[in-house]
Amino acid sequence: MRIVFVLECANAITNGTGATCYRFAKELQKKGHDIVMLGEKMKPGEPSRFTYFGLKHFTFPIFEPLIVKEGFNFVRVDYKTIYEAIKGADLVHLFLPFRLQSVARLIAESLHVPVTCAFHLQPQNITSAIGCGKIGFINAIIMWGFRKYLYDHVRHVHCPSQMIYEELIEHHYRNNVFHVISNGVTPFFHRIEANKPAEFADKIVVTMSGRLSREKRQDVIIKAIARSKYNAQIQLILCGQGPMKKKYEKLAAKKGVVNPIVIRFCNKEELREILSYTDIYVHASDFEIEGISALEAIACGAVPLISDSKLSATSAFAPDPICIFRHGSSKSLQAGIDHFIEYPQDRAAMQKLCLQKAPEFYLDNMVEKMEQMFVSAVEDYKTGRDICQNRLRKKDRREKRAIYKRLLREGVVDEMPEELR
């Protein structure tokens, strides 16, 4: 199949959703599919292994510095480029509920190309960036907006976890067929022989991988280490970048963390090495649709301690209840860290269990499930069960006509589709 992936940050594999998009595209390409990417323009000299259609960057008024810090970007919607990317495709897969995806859906429908989408963005990912992550009614409004804007108009939806599937059902996402499929871990992440650097040789290495942002809650880890009676023996490594870097450095100094924390972005080779010599991996996030970074750590044999937040799916990957701590509680996390330091035999047992569980989440198994979803979507379209064929809103019709009027003026198409005349 010729499959078009639509994502603003498709060229940014340092972004979680961008990395997921790239991994699935790469594996689907190996299986013989023709993958087309539609996203922000590649930088000069930046290679792409896929057919790539680039759109100009859109500078978001007022919030642009915050958006950049969060590792995301928006693009200017260019009907001609989107049309050319989708024309001749067998299926279009949307990753986020924004303007680019909405226009891609409308153009795909006009070209009679089936559309699927994924749910990769929790409202809390947006609201926590502006300090409103715990205000329930705002998050509920955003969830409603996502549904009305995109998900009510696409039948097949990819859910990376059971938790987010249950959230969508709770928020009345009832026009969809959901496919619970993990984003998967590449076999690249496996335990390798890796010695700790000389300066960490006598230390217990505690690691977390992920963006340095409020919802990831690296502050809980810093406070837990400061509380620990083994403070002087612990070396904290935060693999990532983001807006909270300086605040976390100041917090560590203020709380009395003995060993200076290491904060840096790591490429995948560096990350695998660090995870392979990590003693304890902590995943403290408030909100997490899945938590691939925790799966990568488990695949490398790092013993996890995972927050039990109700809005995070990651605790489902804990190999044992002993690997779960109370959400947002540095005291609970400190108890977990101290336990694994005091009882190395428990740490060794958990490491063995992690390595046994890892193959369950390898990407090749998940890609097969994605293929099945795509085939189902195409079949539903052919048999008339697809939502967009059964319900054409007046607003959709108006927008499609406006898009085609522009395409006619630019000479991209010769005539208005019959159903829009």
C-alpha positions in Angstrom: 0.0 0.0 0.0 1.0 3.6 -0.5 0.4 5.1 3.0 0.7 8.8 3.8 1.7 9.7 7.4 0.6 13.2 8.3 2.5 14.9 11.2 3.9 18.4 11.7 7.0 17.1 13.4 7.6 14.1 11.1 11.1 15.3 10.6 11.9 15.5 14.3 12.7 12.1 15.8 13.7 13.8 19.1 9.9 14.4 19.6 8.1 11.4 21.0 5.3 11.4 18.4 7.8 12.1 15.7 10.0 9.2 16.8 6.9 6.9 16.8 5.9 8.0 13.3 9.5 7.4 12.0 9.7 3.9 13.6 6.4 2.7 12.2 7.2 4.2 8.8 10.6 2.5 8.7 9.2 -0.9 9.7 6.2 -0.7 7.3 8.7 0.2 4.5 10.7 -2.9 5.3 7.4 -4.9 4.7 7.1 -3.5 1.2 4.8 -0.5 1.8 5.4 2.8 0.0 5.5 5.4 2.8 5.0 9.1 2.2 5.6 11.7 4.9 3.8 15.0 5.1 5.2 17.5 7.6 7.5 20.5 8.1 10.1 21.0 5.5 13.4 19.2 6.0 16.4 21.3 6.8 18.9 21.7 3.9 21.0 18.5 3.6 18.8 16.6 6.0 18.3 13.1 4.6 15.0 11.3 4.4 14.5 7.7 3.6 10.9 8.3 2.6 9.1 10.3 0.0 8.7 13.6 1.8 6.4 16.5 1.2 7.4 19.6 3.2 5.4 22.5 4.4 6.7 25.9 5.7 7.0 26.5 9.4 4.2 28.4 11.0 5.2 30.7 13.9 2.4 30.5 16.4 1.6 34.0 17.9 2.7 34.5 21.5 3.2 30.8 22.3 5.9 30.0 19.8 8.8 30.0 22.4 6.9 27.6 24.6 6.0 25.4 21.6 9.6 25.2 20.6 10.7 24.4 24.2 8.2 21.6 24.2 9.8 20.1 21.1 6.9 20.7 18.7 6.2 22.9 15.7 3.2 23.9 13.5 3.2 24.3 9.8 1.5 26.5 7.2 -1.3 24.6 5.5 -0.6 24.5 1.7 -3.5 22.9 -0.1 -1.4 22.1 -3.2 1.4 20.3 -1.3 -1.2 18.3 0.7 -3.1 17.4 -2.4 0.0 16.2 -4.2 1.1 14.1 -1.2 -2.2 12.4 -0.9 -3.1 11.9 -4.6 -2.6 8.3 -5.6 -2.4 7.0 -2.0 -4.2 3.9 -0.7 -4.6 5.3 2.8 -3.9 8.4 4.9 -2.9 8.1 8.6 -3.2 11.1 10.8 -1.2 11.5 14.1 -2.6 14.6 15.8 -5.9 16.6 15.9 -4.7 19.9 14.4 -5.3 22.0 11.3 -2.9 20.1 9.0 -4.6 16.8 9.8 -8.1 18.2 9.4 -7.3 19.6 5.9 -5.5 16.3 5.0 -8.7 14.4 6.0 -10.9 16.6 3.8 -8.6 16.3 0.8 -8.3 12.5 1.3 -12.1 12.2 1.4 -12.5 14.2 -1.8 -9.9 11.9 -3.5 -11.8 8.8 -2.1 -8.8 7.8 0.0 -9.6 6.1 3.3 -8.4 7.8 6.5 -7.3 6.5 9.9 -5.9 8.3 12.8 -4.1 7.9 16.1 -4.6 9.3 19.6 -1.1 10.5 20.7 -1.9 13.7 22.5 -3.6 14.0 25.9 -5.1 17.4 26.8 -2.8 17.5 29.8 0.2 17.6 27.5 -1.1 21.0 26.4 -2.5 22.4 29.7 0.4 21.3 31.9 2.7 23.5 29.7 0.8 26.5 30.8 0.3 25.4 34.4 -3.3 24.2 34.1 -2.7 20.4 33.8 -4.8 19.5 36.9 -7.8 21.6 36.0 -10.3 18.9 35.0 -12.9 20.9 33.2 -10.4 22.5 30.9 -9.0 19.1 30.0 -12.5 17.8 29.4 -13.3 20.7 27.1 -10.1 20.0 25.0 -11.0 16.3 24.8 -14.5 17.2 23.6 -12.9 19.6 21.0 -10.5 16.9 19.7 -13.5 14.6 19.2 -15.7 17.2 17.4 -12.8 18.5 15.3 -11.4 15.2 14.1 -12.2 11.9 15.8 -16.0 12.0 15.2 -15.1 11.9 11.4 -12.6 9.0 11.3 -13.7 5.4 12.0 -10.5 3.6 12.8 -8.4 5.0 15.7 -5.1 3.7 17.0 -4.8 3.8 20.8 -1.3 3.2 22.1 -2.6 1.8 25.4 -5.6 0.3 27.1 -5.6 3.3 29.5 -6.2 5.9 26.7 -8.8 3.6 25.1 -10.8 3.7 28.4 -10.3 7.5 28.6 -11.8 7.9 25.1 -14.8 5.7 25.9 -15.3 7.8 29.1 -15.3 11.0 27.0 -17.9 9.7 24.6 -15.8 8.7 21.7 -18.4 6.4 20.3 -18.3 6.7 16.5 -14.9 4.8 16.3 -13.4 1.4 16.0 -10.4 1.4 18.4 -7.3 -0.6 17.9 -5.1 -0.9 21.1 -1.6 -1.2 19.8 1.6 -0.4 21.6 3.9 2.0 19.9 6.5 -0.7 20.4 10.2 -0.9 21.1 12.8 -1.5 18.4 15.0 -4.5 18.9 17.9 -2.0 19.0 17.1 -1.5 22.7 18.4 -4.6 24.4 20.9 -5.1 27.2 24.5 -4.8 26.2 27.8 -5.2 28.1 28.3 -1.6 29.4 30.5 -0.6 32.3 29.7 2.4 34.3 32.0 5.4 33.7 34.8 5.6 36.3 33.2 8.5 38.1 30.0 6.4 38.6 31.7 3.1 39.4 30.8 3.1 43.1 27.4 4.7 42.6 23.9 3.5 42.3 22.8 5.0 38.9 19.2 6.2 38.8 18.0 7.3 35.4 14.9 8.8 33.7 14.6 9.4 30.0 12.2 11.9 28.6 11.5 15.6 28.1 12.3 18.0 30.9 8.8 19.3 31.4 6.3 19.7 34.2 4.2 16.6 33.5 7.2 14.3 33.4 7.8 15.1 37.1 11.6 14.7 37.3 11.2 17.0 40.4 9.7 14.0 42.3 12.9 12.0 41.6 15.2 14.8 42.8 13.2 15.2 46.0 13.2 11.4 46.6 17.0 11.2 46.2 17.4 14.1 48.6 15.3 12.3 51.2 17.2 9.0 50.7 19.6 7.8 53.4 21.7 6.7 50.4 21.8 10.2 48.9 25.6 10.2 48.7 25.7 6.9 46.9 23.1 7.8 44.2 24.0 9.3 40.8 21.0 10.7 38.9 21.0 10.9 35.1 18.2 12.7 33.3 18.4 11.9 29.5 16.5 14.6 27.7 16.0 18.3 27.1 13.3 20.8 27.7 12.2 23.9 29.5 12.7 22.7 33.1 16.4 22.0 32.9 17.7 25.0 34.9 14.9 24.7 37.4 15.8 21.0 38.1 19.4 21.9 38.5 18.5 24.6 41.1 16.1 22.2 42.8 18.7 19.6 43.2 21.1 22.1 44.8 18.4 23.5 47.0 17.2 20.0 48.3 20.7 18.9 48.9 21.3 16.1 46.3 24.9 15.2 47.0 26.2 14.2 43.5 25.6 16.8 40.7 22.9 15.5 38.4 23.7 14.8 34.8 21.3 16.3 32.4 21.8 15.9 28.6 20.1 14.8 25.4 21.4 11.4 24.3 21.4 9.7 20.9 20.0 6.2 20.8 23.5 4.6 21.1 24.3 6.6 24.2 20.8 6.0 25.7 21.1 2.2 25.2 24.5 2.3 26.9 23.3 4.3 29.9 20.2 2.2 30.3 22.3 -1.0 30.2 24.4 0.1 33.2 21.5 1.8 35.0 20.5 0.2 38.4 17.1 1.8 38.8 15.0 3.5 36.1 12.2 5.9 37.4 9.2 6.9 35.3 7.4 9.6 37.3 5.1 11.2 34.8 1.7 12.6 35.6 0.3 12.0 32.2 1.5 9.4 29.7 -0.4 7.7 26.8 2.1 4.9 26.9 5.7 5.6 28.0 8.0 4.1 25.4 11.1 5.4 27.3 10.1 3.1 30.2 9.8 0.2 27.8 13.2 0.9 26.3 14.7 0.9 29.8 13.0 -2.4 30.7 14.3 -3.9 27.4 17.8 -3.0 28.5 17.3 -4.6 31.9 17.0 -1.5 34.0 14.8 -2.2 37.1 11.8 0.2 36.9 10.0 2.2 39.5 6.8 3.6 37.9 4.2 6.1 39.0 0.7 4.8 39.5 -0.9 7.9 38.1 -4.4 7.2 36.8 -3.7 9.3 33.7 -0.5 7.3 32.9 -0.5 4.0 31.1 3.1 3.2 32.0 2.5 1.3 35.3 0.9 -1.5 33.2 4.5 -2.4 32.2 5.8 -2.9 35.7 7.0 -6.5 36.0 5.9 -6.6 39.7 3.8 -4.5 42.1 7.0 -3.7 44.0 8.0 -1.6 41.0 5.1 0.9 41.4 5.2 4.0 43.6 2.5 6.4 44.7 2.0 9.1 42.1 3.6 12.4 42.9 5.0 11.1 46.2 8.7 11.6 46.7 8.4 9.7 50.0 6.9 6.6 48.3 9.6 6.8 45.5 12.3 7.2 48.1 11.1 4.0 49.8 11.2 2.1 46.5 14.8 3.4 45.7 16.0 2.5 49.2 14.5 -1.0 49.0 16.3 -1.9 45.8 19.6 -0.5 47.2 19.2 -2.4 50.4 18.1 -5.7 48.7 20.3 -6.2 45.6 18.8 -9.7 45.3 15.4 -8.2 44.6 17.0 -5.9 42.0 18.6 -8.9 40.3 15.3 -10.8 40.2 13.4 -7.8 38.8 16.1 -7.3 36.1 15.7 -10.9 35.0 11.9 -10.5 34.8 12.3 -7.3 32.8 14.5 -9.0 30.2 11.9 -11.8 29.9 9.1 -9.4 29.3 10.8 -7.2 26.8 10.1 -9.2 23.6 6.4 -8.8 24.2 6.7 -5.2 23.2 9.0 -5.4 20.2 8.0 -3.2 17.3 7.7 -6.0 14.7 4.7 -7.5 16.5 3.0 -4.1 16.7 3.6 -3.3 13.0 1.6 -6.4 12.1 -1.3 -5.1 14.1 -1.1 -1.7 12.5 -1.2 -3.4 9.1 -4.4 -5.2 10.1 -5.9 -1.9 11.2 -5.0 -0.3 7.8 -6.5 -3.3 5.9 -9.7 -3.0 8.0 -10.0 0.7 7.2 -9.6 0.1 3.5 -12.2 -2.8 3.5 -14.7 -0.6 5.5 -14.2 2.2 3.0 -14.9 -0.2 0.0 -18.0 -1.6 1.6 -19.4 1.8 2.7 -19.1 1.4 6.4 -16.7 4.3 6.8 -18.0 7.4 8.6 -17.0 10.0 6.1 -19.0 8.2 3.4 -22.1 8.1 5.5 -22.2 11.6 6.9 -21.0 14.6 4.9 -21.4 17.7 7.1 -22.4 21.0 5.5 -19.3 22.5 7.1 -17.1 19.8 5.5 -18.7 20.5 2.1 -18.1 24.2 2.4 -14.4 23.6 3.4 -13.9 21.1 0.6 -15.3 23.5 -2.0 -13.1 26.3 -0.7 -10.0 24.0 -0.9 -10.9 23.0 -4.5 -11.5 26.6 -5.6 -8.0 27.4 -4.5 -6.6 24.3 -6.3 -8.5 25.3 -9.4 -7.0 28.8 -9.3 -3.5 27.3 -8.9 -4.0 24.9 -11.8 -3.6 21.8 -9.6 -6.9 20.3 -10.6 -9.1 20.8 -13.8 -12.5 20.6 -12.2 -14.6 20.5 -9.0 -15.4 17.0 -7.9 -18.9 16.0 -8.8 -20.2 15.6 -5.3 -19.1 19.3 -4.5 -20.7 20.9 -7.5 
